[in-house]
Amino acid sequence: MNLRVETLPGLREQVAQRLRMAIVTGHFKPGERLIERELCDMMGVSRTSLREALRELQADGLITLKPNKGMSVSVLTQDTARSIYEVRQMLEGLAARLFARNATSEQMAALRASVEELAGVYDNFSAEDFIDVKGRFYDILLEGAGNEVAADMLRRIHTRASQLRVVSLSSAERAQQSIRELRAFCDALEARDEDLAWTLCLEHVQMAAKAALQSIPEASARDD
């Protein structure tokens, strides 16, 4: 994976995004130490730019700073992951209900198109492509829902859950099931059925949580 940053405008954002992608795709493993000098050489950036980006990822919960040990990729325990998915379930359910109520026909069509694009990604799975397309899916959903506070909170939750999502959806069986769930979800949204959209969304997140939690061994219940 090439992490090198080539252009200067928005440098901090670029560095943060490259590091975020490297973490959620597993290039940097949970618990792995992040050494500033090595990252600066790898990315071709100054320590100032790197440290600004690392602070952003620390605020997102993707990296952890320990006294006398420095920075490392955060390790999600089963308890933390379960809590993340519980919050995600409620926020996505709200977004689903609001989207069914408020979205335009153009937004409905765009959401459906993003699901079919996801189906294509699953057929030839790439973690980076998946994150890109799923991000567009949620951008459309949250824009159509029209609640900026919920959108901001949900994006933060998605960042925390992204390490687990890629692992669980690299499974062909889960990927196909996920697409069936999302197509049924779109049907409910297009019918403007808020209650059904809410229910299907909650069920989708429950299934995602089940798959994700299976990727966390019991031994990772401690972050040493």
PyRosetta script that sets phi, psi and omega in degrees:
from pyrosetta import init, pose_from_sequence

init()
pose = pose_from_sequence("MNLRVETLPGLREQVAQRLRMAIVTGHFKPGERLIERELCDMMGVSRTSLREALRELQADGLITLKPNKGMSVSVLTQDTARSIYEVRQMLEGLAARLFARNATSEQMAALRASVEELAGVYDNFSAEDFIDVKGRFYDILLEGAGNEVAADMLRRIHTRASQLRVVSLSSAERAQQSIRELRAFCDALEARDEDLAWTLCLEHVQMAAKAALQSIPEASARDD")
pose.set_psi(1, 125.9)
pose.set_omega(1, -178.5)
pose.set_phi(2, -89.1)
pose.set_psi(2, 114.3)
pose.set_omega(2, -178.5)
pose.set_phi(3, -98.0)
pose.set_psi(3, -3.2)
pose.set_omega(3, -171.3)
pose.set_phi(4, -64.6)
pose.set_psi(4, 134.6)
pose.set_omega(4, 179.1)
pose.set_phi(5, -97.0)
pose.set_psi(5, 125.3)
pose.set_omega(5, -171.9)
pose.set_phi(6, -102.4)
pose.set_psi(6, -25.0)
pose.set_omega(6, -175.2)
pose.set_phi(7, -118.5)
pose.set_psi(7, 153.6)
pose.set_omega(7, -171.8)
pose.set_phi(8, -91.9)
pose.set_psi(8, -38.7)
pose.set_omega(8, -177.9)
pose.set_phi(9, -56.0)
pose.set_psi(9, 133.7)
pose.set_omega(9, -178.8)
pose.set_phi(10, 64.0)
pose.set_psi(10, 38.1)
pose.set_omega(10, -171.9)
pose.set_phi(11, -60.3)
pose.set_psi(11, -46.1)
pose.set_omega(11, -178.2)
pose.set_phi(12, -59.7)
pose.set_psi(12, -42.7)
pose.set_omega(12, 179.6)
pose.set_phi(13, -63.3)
pose.set_psi(13, -39.0)
pose.set_omega(13, 178.7)
pose.set_phi(14, -65.1)
pose.set_psi(14, -44.8)
pose.set_omega(14, -179.4)
pose.set_phi(15, -62.5)
pose.set_psi(15, -45.8)
pose.set_omega(15, -179.7)
pose.set_phi(16, -61.7)
pose.set_psi(16, -41.6)
pose.set_omega(16, -178.4)
pose.set_phi(17, -67.8)
pose.set_psi(17, -40.1)
pose.set_omega(17, 178.2)
pose.set_phi(18, -63.2)
pose.set_psi(18, -43.7)
pose.set_omega(18, 179.7)
pose.set_phi(19, -67.2)
pose.set_psi(19, -40.2)
pose.set_omega(19, 179.5)
pose.set_phi(20, -60.6)
pose.set_psi(20, -45.6)
pose.set_omega(20, 179.7)
pose.set_phi(21, -63.7)
pose.set_psi(21, -39.7)
pose.set_omega(21, 179.9)
pose.set_phi(22, -63.9)
pose.set_psi(22, -34.5)
pose.set_omega(22, 180.0)
pose.set_phi(23, -75.2)
pose.set_psi(23, -48.7)
pose.set_omega(23, -173.2)
pose.set_phi(24, -72.4)
pose.set_psi(24, -22.0)
pose.set_omega(24, 176.8)
pose.set_phi(25, -90.9)
pose.set_psi(25, -0.9)
pose.set_omega(25, 176.5)
pose.set_phi(26, 87.3)
pose.set_psi(26, 7.1)
pose.set_omega(26, 176.1)
pose.set_phi(27, -61.9)
pose.set_psi(27, -42.2)
pose.set_omega(27, 169.3)
pose.set_phi(28, -105.0)
pose.set_psi(28, 123.0)
pose.set_omega(28, -172.1)
pose.set_phi(29, -84.1)
pose.set_psi(29, 154.0)
pose.set_omega(29, 173.8)
pose.set_phi(30, -54.1)
pose.set_psi(30, 131.0)
pose.set_omega(30, -179.2)
pose.set_phi(31, 88.9)
pose.set_psi(31, -11.2)
pose.set_omega(31, -177.9)
pose.set_phi(32, -71.3)
pose.set_psi(32, 134.7)
pose.set_omega(32, 178.3)
pose.set_phi(33, -71.1)
pose.set_psi(33, 143.0)
pose.set_omega(33, 177.2)
pose.set_phi(34, -112.8)
pose.set_psi(34, 109.6)
pose.set_omega(34, -174.9)
pose.set_phi(35, -98.5)
pose.set_psi(35, 121.8)
pose.set_omega(35, -172.6)
pose.set_phi(36, -54.9)
pose.set_psi(36, -47.7)
pose.set_omega(36, -176.3)
pose.set_phi(37, -59.6)
pose.set_psi(37, -43.2)
pose.set_omega(37, -179.7)
pose.set_phi(38, -66.6)
pose.set_psi(38, -40.2)
pose.set_omega(38, 180.0)
pose.set_phi(39, -67.5)
pose.set_psi(39, -39.0)
pose.set_omega(39, 177.6)
pose.set_phi(40, -61.2)
pose.set_psi(40, -44.6)
pose.set_omega(40, 178.7)
pose.set_phi(41, -65.2)
pose.set_psi(41, -41.3)
pose.set_omega(41, -177.5)
pose.set_phi(42, -65.4)
pose.set_psi(42, -39.0)
pose.set_omega(42, -173.4)
pose.set_phi(43, -99.0)
pose.set_psi(43, -14.3)
pose.set_omega(43, 179.8)
pose.set_phi(44, 71.6)
pose.set_psi(44, 37.0)
pose.set_omega(44, -178.7)
pose.set_phi(45, -128.0)
pose.set_psi(45, 166.5)
pose.set_omega(45, 179.8)
pose.set_phi(46, -79.6)
pose.set_psi(46, 163.5)
pose.set_omega(46, 177.5)
pose.set_phi(47, -64.8)
pose.set_psi(47, -32.0)
pose.set_omega(47, 179.3)
pose.set_phi(48, -62.0)
pose.set_psi(48, -49.0)
pose.set_omega(48, 179.7)
pose.set_phi(49, -63.5)
pose.set_psi(49, -41.2)
pose.set_omega(49, -179.5)
pose.set_phi(50, -63.7)
pose.set_psi(50, -45.1)
pose.set_omega(50, -177.3)
pose.set_phi(51, -64.8)
pose.set_psi(51, -35.8)
pose.set_omega(51, 176.4)
pose.set_phi(52, -62.7)
pose.set_psi(52, -42.3)
pose.set_omega(52, 179.7)
pose.set_phi(53, -67.9)
pose.set_psi(53, -40.0)
pose.set_omega(53, 179.5)
pose.set_phi(54, -64.0)
pose.set_psi(54, -36.6)
pose.set_omega(54, 176.9)
pose.set_phi(55, -63.6)
pose.set_psi(55, -37.4)
pose.set_omega(55, 178.3)
pose.set_phi(56, -64.5)
pose.set_psi(56, -44.3)
pose.set_omega(56, 179.6)
pose.set_phi(57, -68.9)
pose.set_psi(57, -30.9)
pose.set_omega(57, 175.4)
pose.set_phi(58, -65.9)
pose.set_psi(58, -41.1)
pose.set_omega(58, 177.7)
pose.set_phi(59, -64.4)
pose.set_psi(59, -32.4)
pose.set_omega(59, 177.8)
pose.set_phi(60, -74.0)
pose.set_psi(60, -15.3)
pose.set_omega(60, -178.4)
pose.set_phi(61, 89.7)
pose.set_psi(61, 6.1)
pose.set_omega(61, -178.0)
pose.set_phi(62, -82.2)
pose.set_psi(62, -24.5)
pose.set_omega(62, 176.9)
pose.set_phi(63, -129.2)
pose.set_psi(63, 155.3)
pose.set_omega(63, -175.4)
pose.set_phi(64, -125.9)
pose.set_psi(64, 136.9)
pose.set_omega(64, 176.2)
pose.set_phi(65, -105.7)
pose.set_psi(65, 122.4)
pose.set_omega(65, 178.9)
pose.set_phi(66, -115.8)
pose.set_psi(66, 137.9)
pose.set_omega(66, 178.2)
pose.set_phi(67, -56.3)
pose.set_psi(67, 131.9)
pose.set_omega(67, 176.8)
pose.set_phi(68, 67.8)
pose.set_psi(68, 3.0)
pose.set_omega(68, 179.5)
pose.set_phi(69, -122.1)
pose.set_psi(69, -16.3)
pose.set_omega(69, 178.8)
pose.set_phi(70, 79.9)
pose.set_psi(70, -159.5)
pose.set_omega(70, -175.8)
pose.set_phi(71, -87.0)
pose.set_psi(71, 144.3)
pose.set_omega(71, 172.1)
pose.set_phi(72, -148.9)
pose.set_psi(72, 160.4)
pose.set_omega(72, 177.1)
pose.set_phi(73, -67.7)
pose.set_psi(73, 131.3)
pose.set_omega(73, -177.4)
pose.set_phi(74, -63.1)
pose.set_psi(74, 145.6)
pose.set_omega(74, 175.6)
pose.set_phi(75, -107.2)
pose.set_psi(75, 122.3)
pose.set_omega(75, 177.8)
pose.set_phi(76, -87.1)
pose.set_psi(76, 121.9)
pose.set_omega(76, 172.9)
pose.set_phi(77, -80.8)
pose.set_psi(77, 166.2)
pose.set_omega(77, 177.5)
pose.set_phi(78, -61.3)
pose.set_psi(78, -39.6)
pose.set_omega(78, -179.4)
pose.set_phi(79, -64.1)
pose.set_psi(79, -44.2)
pose.set_omega(79, 179.6)
pose.set_phi(80, -65.8)
pose.set_psi(80, -43.9)
pose.set_omega(80, 179.6)
pose.set_phi(81, -61.2)
pose.set_psi(81, -42.0)
pose.set_omega(81, 179.1)
pose.set_phi(82, -61.4)
pose.set_psi(82, -41.8)
pose.set_omega(82, 178.6)
pose.set_phi(83, -64.7)
pose.set_psi(83, -40.7)
pose.set_omega(83, 178.4)
pose.set_phi(84, -60.1)
pose.set_psi(84, -45.9)
pose.set_omega(84, -177.7)
pose.set_phi(85, -70.2)
pose.set_psi(85, -30.0)
pose.set_omega(85, 176.0)
pose.set_phi(86, -64.3)
pose.set_psi(86, -42.6)
pose.set_omega(86, 178.1)
pose.set_phi(87, -69.7)
pose.set_psi(87, -42.7)
pose.set_omega(87, 178.9)
pose.set_phi(88, -58.2)
pose.set_psi(88, -40.2)
pose.set_omega(88, -178.4)
pose.set_phi(89, -59.4)
pose.set_psi(89, -47.3)
pose.set_omega(89, -177.9)
pose.set_phi(90, -68.1)
pose.set_psi(90, -41.8)
pose.set_omega(90, -178.8)
pose.set_phi(91, -68.9)
pose.set_psi(91, -41.6)
pose.set_omega(91, 178.4)
pose.set_phi(92, -68.2)
pose.set_psi(92, -35.8)
pose.set_omega(92, 176.4)
pose.set_phi(93, -60.9)
pose.set_psi(93, -42.2)
pose.set_omega(93, 176.4)
pose.set_phi(94, -62.6)
pose.set_psi(94, -45.1)
pose.set_omega(94, 179.3)
pose.set_phi(95, -60.8)
pose.set_psi(95, -39.6)
pose.set_omega(95, 178.9)
pose.set_phi(96, -63.0)
pose.set_psi(96, -45.6)
pose.set_omega(96, -179.9)
pose.set_phi(97, -61.8)
pose.set_psi(97, -44.3)
pose.set_omega(97, -179.2)
pose.set_phi(98, -69.0)
pose.set_psi(98, -36.1)
pose.set_omega(98, 178.5)
pose.set_phi(99, -64.7)
pose.set_psi(99, -44.2)
pose.set_omega(99, 178.6)
pose.set_phi(100, -59.7)
pose.set_psi(100, -32.0)
pose.set_omega(100, -178.1)
pose.set_phi(101, -82.9)
pose.set_psi(101, -38.5)
pose.set_omega(101, -165.9)
pose.set_phi(102, -112.1)
pose.set_psi(102, -19.8)
pose.set_omega(102, -170.3)
pose.set_phi(103, -67.1)
pose.set_psi(103, 148.3)
pose.set_omega(103, 174.7)
pose.set_phi(104, -80.3)
pose.set_psi(104, 166.3)
pose.set_omega(104, 177.3)
pose.set_phi(105, -63.8)
pose.set_psi(105, -32.4)
pose.set_omega(105, 177.9)
pose.set_phi(106, -66.3)
pose.set_psi(106, -39.8)
pose.set_omega(106, 177.8)
pose.set_phi(107, -68.1)
pose.set_psi(107, -37.2)
pose.set_omega(107, 175.3)
pose.set_phi(108, -59.1)
pose.set_psi(108, -47.3)
pose.set_omega(108, -178.8)
pose.set_phi(109, -65.2)
pose.set_psi(109, -38.4)
pose.set_omega(109, -179.9)
pose.set_phi(110, -66.8)
pose.set_psi(110, -38.2)
pose.set_omega(110, 178.8)
pose.set_phi(111, -65.2)
pose.set_psi(111, -44.0)
pose.set_omega(111, 177.5)
pose.set_phi(112, -60.1)
pose.set_psi(112, -43.1)
pose.set_omega(112, 179.6)
pose.set_phi(113, -62.4)
pose.set_psi(113, -37.4)
pose.set_omega(113, -179.8)
pose.set_phi(114, -67.5)
pose.set_psi(114, -32.9)
pose.set_omega(114, 176.9)
pose.set_phi(115, -66.4)
pose.set_psi(115, -41.9)
pose.set_omega(115, 179.0)
pose.set_phi(116, -68.0)
pose.set_psi(116, -32.1)
pose.set_omega(116, 175.2)
pose.set_phi(117, -66.4)
pose.set_psi(117, -38.5)
pose.set_omega(117, 175.9)
pose.set_phi(118, -61.1)
pose.set_psi(118, -40.3)
pose.set_omega(118, 179.2)
pose.set_phi(119, -58.6)
pose.set_psi(119, -38.7)
pose.set_omega(119, 177.6)
pose.set_phi(120, -66.7)
pose.set_psi(120, -36.9)
pose.set_omega(120, 177.7)
pose.set_phi(121, -65.3)
pose.set_psi(121, -41.5)
pose.set_omega(121, -179.7)
pose.set_phi(122, -62.6)
pose.set_psi(122, -33.3)
pose.set_omega(122, -179.9)
pose.set_phi(123, -65.5)
pose.set_psi(123, -27.9)
pose.set_omega(123, 178.4)
pose.set_phi(124, -138.4)
pose.set_psi(124, 75.0)
pose.set_omega(124, -163.5)
pose.set_phi(125, -63.5)
pose.set_psi(125, 130.4)
pose.set_omega(125, 172.2)
pose.set_phi(126, -136.3)
pose.set_psi(126, 126.1)
pose.set_omega(126, -177.6)
pose.set_phi(127, -59.9)
pose.set_psi(127, -43.0)
pose.set_omega(127, -178.3)
pose.set_phi(128, -66.4)
pose.set_psi(128, -42.7)
pose.set_omega(128, 178.2)
pose.set_phi(129, -64.3)
pose.set_psi(129, -40.3)
pose.set_omega(129, -179.9)
pose.set_phi(130, -60.8)
pose.set_psi(130, -47.3)
pose.set_omega(130, -178.8)
pose.set_phi(131, -62.1)
pose.set_psi(131, -39.7)
pose.set_omega(131, -180.0)
pose.set_phi(132, -63.9)
pose.set_psi(132, -49.2)
pose.set_omega(132, -176.5)
pose.set_phi(133, -71.2)
pose.set_psi(133, -41.5)
pose.set_omega(133, 178.9)
pose.set_phi(134, -64.9)
pose.set_psi(134, -32.1)
pose.set_omega(134, 175.1)
pose.set_phi(135, -62.6)
pose.set_psi(135, -41.0)
pose.set_omega(135, 177.4)
pose.set_phi(136, -65.1)
pose.set_psi(136, -39.4)
pose.set_omega(136, 177.4)
pose.set_phi(137, -56.0)
pose.set_psi(137, -48.6)
pose.set_omega(137, -177.8)
pose.set_phi(138, -71.6)
pose.set_psi(138, -33.0)
pose.set_omega(138, 175.9)
pose.set_phi(139, -59.3)
pose.set_psi(139, -43.7)
pose.set_omega(139, 179.9)
pose.set_phi(140, -66.8)
pose.set_psi(140, -45.7)
pose.set_omega(140, -179.2)
pose.set_phi(141, -59.3)
pose.set_psi(141, -46.3)
pose.set_omega(141, -175.9)
pose.set_phi(142, -73.4)
pose.set_psi(142, -34.7)
pose.set_omega(142, 176.2)
pose.set_phi(143, -64.8)
pose.set_psi(143, -44.3)
pose.set_omega(143, -180.0)
pose.set_phi(144, -68.2)
pose.set_psi(144, -29.5)
pose.set_omega(144, 179.0)
pose.set_phi(145, -68.4)
pose.set_psi(145, -38.5)
pose.set_omega(145, 173.2)
pose.set_phi(146, 79.0)
pose.set_psi(146, 24.5)
pose.set_omega(146, 177.4)
pose.set_phi(147, -121.2)
pose.set_psi(147, 102.6)
pose.set_omega(147, -173.2)
pose.set_phi(148, -68.2)
pose.set_psi(148, -33.5)
pose.set_omega(148, -179.8)
pose.set_phi(149, -66.9)
pose.set_psi(149, -47.1)
pose.set_omega(149, 177.4)
pose.set_phi(150, -62.0)
pose.set_psi(150, -38.5)
pose.set_omega(150, -179.6)
pose.set_phi(151, -62.1)
pose.set_psi(151, -45.3)
pose.set_omega(151, -180.0)
pose.set_phi(152, -63.7)
pose.set_psi(152, -43.6)
pose.set_omega(152, 179.9)
pose.set_phi(153, -64.9)
pose.set_psi(153, -40.6)
pose.set_omega(153, -177.2)
pose.set_phi(154, -70.5)
pose.set_psi(154, -35.8)
pose.set_omega(154, 177.3)
pose.set_phi(155, -62.4)
pose.set_psi(155, -37.6)
pose.set_omega(155, 177.5)
pose.set_phi(156, -67.2)
pose.set_psi(156, -40.7)
pose.set_omega(156, 177.4)
pose.set_phi(157, -63.3)
pose.set_psi(157, -42.5)
pose.set_omega(157, 179.8)
pose.set_phi(158, -62.5)
pose.set_psi(158, -35.9)
pose.set_omega(158, 177.2)
pose.set_phi(159, -61.3)
pose.set_psi(159, -43.9)
pose.set_omega(159, 179.7)
pose.set_phi(160, -66.1)
pose.set_psi(160, -36.1)
pose.set_omega(160, -175.8)
pose.set_phi(161, -83.1)
pose.set_psi(161, -12.3)
pose.set_omega(161, -170.6)
pose.set_phi(162, -63.9)
pose.set_psi(162, -30.6)
pose.set_omega(162, 177.9)
pose.set_phi(163, -61.1)
pose.set_psi(163, -37.9)
pose.set_omega(163, -178.1)
pose.set_phi(164, -82.5)
pose.set_psi(164, -32.0)
pose.set_omega(164, -174.1)
pose.set_phi(165, -62.5)
pose.set_psi(165, -44.0)
pose.set_omega(165, -178.0)
pose.set_phi(166, -63.0)
pose.set_psi(166, -41.3)
pose.set_omega(166, -179.9)
pose.set_phi(167, -63.1)
pose.set_psi(167, -47.5)
pose.set_omega(167, -175.7)
pose.set_phi(168, -67.7)
pose.set_psi(168, -34.7)
pose.set_omega(168, -175.5)
pose.set_phi(169, -89.6)
pose.set_psi(169, -2.0)
pose.set_omega(169, 171.4)
pose.set_phi(170, -74.3)
pose.set_psi(170, -10.2)
pose.set_omega(170, 174.1)
pose.set_phi(171, -77.9)
pose.set_psi(171, 124.2)
pose.set_omega(171, -178.0)
pose.set_phi(172, -61.4)
pose.set_psi(172, -39.1)
pose.set_omega(172, -178.4)
pose.set_phi(173, -64.1)
pose.set_psi(173, -46.7)
pose.set_omega(173, 179.7)
pose.set_phi(174, -66.8)
pose.set_psi(174, -36.7)
pose.set_omega(174, -179.5)
pose.set_phi(175, -61.2)
pose.set_psi(175, -46.9)
pose.set_omega(175, -179.6)
pose.set_phi(176, -65.9)
pose.set_psi(176, -39.6)
pose.set_omega(176, 177.2)
pose.set_phi(177, -63.4)
pose.set_psi(177, -41.1)
pose.set_omega(177, -179.8)
pose.set_phi(178, -61.3)
pose.set_psi(178, -42.2)
pose.set_omega(178, 179.0)
pose.set_phi(179, -63.6)
pose.set_psi(179, -42.0)
pose.set_omega(179, 177.6)
pose.set_phi(180, -60.9)
pose.set_psi(180, -41.1)
pose.set_omega(180, 179.0)
pose.set_phi(181, -64.0)
pose.set_psi(181, -42.8)
pose.set_omega(181, -177.9)
pose.set_phi(182, -69.9)
pose.set_psi(182, -34.4)
pose.set_omega(182, 176.6)
pose.set_phi(183, -66.4)
pose.set_psi(183, -41.2)
pose.set_omega(183, 176.7)
pose.set_phi(184, -65.2)
pose.set_psi(184, -37.4)
pose.set_omega(184, 177.1)
pose.set_phi(185, -60.9)
pose.set_psi(185, -44.8)
pose.set_omega(185, 178.2)
pose.set_phi(186, -62.8)
pose.set_psi(186, -38.6)
pose.set_omega(186, 177.7)
pose.set_phi(187, -57.8)
pose.set_psi(187, -45.5)
pose.set_omega(187, -179.3)
pose.set_phi(188, -65.3)
pose.set_psi(188, -40.6)
pose.set_omega(188, 178.7)
pose.set_phi(189, -63.5)
pose.set_psi(189, -44.7)
pose.set_omega(189, -178.5)
pose.set_phi(190, -65.9)
pose.set_psi(190, -26.6)
pose.set_omega(190, 175.8)
pose.set_phi(191, -82.8)
pose.set_psi(191, -0.9)
pose.set_omega(191, -177.1)
pose.set_phi(192, 57.5)
pose.set_psi(192, 32.6)
pose.set_omega(192, 179.8)
pose.set_phi(193, -93.0)
pose.set_psi(193, 92.5)
pose.set_omega(193, -174.6)
pose.set_phi(194, -62.8)
pose.set_psi(194, -42.1)
pose.set_omega(194, -177.1)
pose.set_phi(195, -65.8)
pose.set_psi(195, -43.9)
pose.set_omega(195, 179.7)
pose.set_phi(196, -67.7)
pose.set_psi(196, -40.7)
pose.set_omega(196, 178.1)
pose.set_phi(197, -59.5)
pose.set_psi(197, -43.8)
pose.set_omega(197, 176.9)
pose.set_phi(198, -58.1)
pose.set_psi(198, -49.9)
pose.set_omega(198, -176.9)
pose.set_phi(199, -62.6)
pose.set_psi(199, -46.7)
pose.set_omega(199, -178.8)
pose.set_phi(200, -65.9)
pose.set_psi(200, -35.6)
pose.set_omega(200, 178.1)
pose.set_phi(201, -65.3)
pose.set_psi(201, -45.6)
pose.set_omega(201, 179.0)
pose.set_phi(202, -61.9)
pose.set_psi(202, -40.4)
pose.set_omega(202, 179.2)
pose.set_phi(203, -65.5)
pose.set_psi(203, -38.8)
pose.set_omega(203, 179.0)
pose.set_phi(204, -62.3)
pose.set_psi(204, -44.8)
pose.set_omega(204, -179.8)
pose.set_phi(205, -68.7)
pose.set_psi(205, -35.7)
pose.set_omega(205, 176.6)
pose.set_phi(206, -60.5)
pose.set_psi(206, -43.1)
pose.set_omega(206, 179.1)
pose.set_phi(207, -68.2)
pose.set_psi(207, -38.0)
pose.set_omega(207, 177.0)
pose.set_phi(208, -63.4)
pose.set_psi(208, -41.4)
pose.set_omega(208, 179.1)
pose.set_phi(209, -63.0)
pose.set_psi(209, -43.3)
pose.set_omega(209, -179.7)
pose.set_phi(210, -59.7)
pose.set_psi(210, -45.4)
pose.set_omega(210, 179.8)
pose.set_phi(211, -66.5)
pose.set_psi(211, -40.4)
pose.set_omega(211, -177.8)
pose.set_phi(212, -67.6)
pose.set_psi(212, -42.1)
pose.set_omega(212, -178.4)
pose.set_phi(213, -64.5)
pose.set_psi(213, -28.4)
pose.set_omega(213, 177.6)
pose.set_phi(214, -67.8)
pose.set_psi(214, -19.1)
pose.set_omega(214, -179.6)
pose.set_phi(215, -84.9)
pose.set_psi(215, -5.0)
pose.set_omega(215, -179.9)
pose.set_phi(216, -104.9)
pose.set_psi(216, 109.0)
pose.set_omega(216, 177.4)
pose.set_phi(217, -66.6)
pose.set_psi(217, 151.8)
pose.set_omega(217, 179.6)
pose.set_phi(218, -57.1)
pose.set_psi(218, -30.8)
pose.set_omega(218, -178.1)
pose.set_phi(219, -63.5)
pose.set_psi(219, -20.8)
pose.set_omega(219, -179.0)
pose.set_phi(220, -85.9)
pose.set_psi(220, 11.4)
pose.set_omega(220, 177.4)
pose.set_phi(221, -69.5)
pose.set_psi(221, -7.2)
pose.set_omega(221, 173.2)
pose.set_phi(222, -119.7)
pose.set_psi(222, 141.9)
pose.set_omega(222, 174.5)
pose.set_phi(223, -109.8)
pose.set_psi(223, 90.0)
pose.set_omega(223, -177.2)
pose.set_phi(224, -79.4)
pose.dump_pdb("model.pdb")
